Amino acid sequence: MSEQNPNCKDVMQHICESLGEDLESDKCAAIKHHLDNCNDCQNYFNTVGLTIDYYKKYNVRITDDIHKRLMNFLDLSDCDK
């Protein structure tokens, strides 16, 4: 997935690859349909994207504790290094 402004197909490909699924699989089609129609998920992904953009743009340095709390808040602790 491109690090610079990924498009919807890039995001879906990443999600499906993470699940071990083909982009055209029934599971990925169901995920895409859900994401296209769920305001809560759209808001969540927008919030995560804006947070990442903010930290990249302003080269924000945070302590390990704050990083851990942010990842927990965004429910991304399983994605942490």
N, C-alpha and C positions, 0 to 999 in steps of 0.2 A: 504494500500500500504506500502511496506517495506520502511523504511527510508534509509536503506543502499543500494545503487545501484539498484534501481528498474529496472526491465526489461520492454520490450515493452508491454507485456500483462498487467503488473501492471499499467503502465501509461494509457493504453486504458481503463482498468477497472475503474481507478480513474476518467478519463474524462467522461466516460459513467455514472458512479454513480452520478457525479456532475450534469449531465443533466437529471438524473432520468430515464436513459435508461438501458436496458439489453445489455450486451456485444455483444450478437448475433443479436441485432436489426439492421434494415436497416440503421438507422441514424449512429450508431457506425461503421458499415461496411463502410459507406461513409466517415466518418471521418478518419478511418484507411487508406482507399485507398488514400484519399487526402494527409495525412501525409507521406505516403510511396512515393508519387510522387511529392511533392512540396518542392523544395530546400529552398524557403524562410521560410517555417514553420520548416523544419529540422534545418536550421541555427538558427532560433529564439529559438527553444527548446534546442539546444546545448548551446547557449549563456546563457540562463536562468540556465541550469544545471551547467555550468562552474562557473557562478557567485555564485550560492548557494554552490557549493563545495569549492570555494575559501574562502568564509566567514566562513564556518564550519571548514575547515582545519586550517586556520590561526586565528580563534577565533577573528575576526575583530569586534571591537566595533565602532558603528557610531551613530551620533546624530539622533534624531527623524526627523529633517528636511532632512538630507541626506538620511535616510531610505525612507521617503516619496518621495523624488525626484527619487531615484532608482526604487521604485515600479512604479511610473508614467512612467519613461523611458522604463521600461520593459513591460509597459501596463498591470500591475498586481495590480493596486490600488484597484480594487474591491475584491482582495483576501487578502488584508491587514487586520490585526487583528482589 
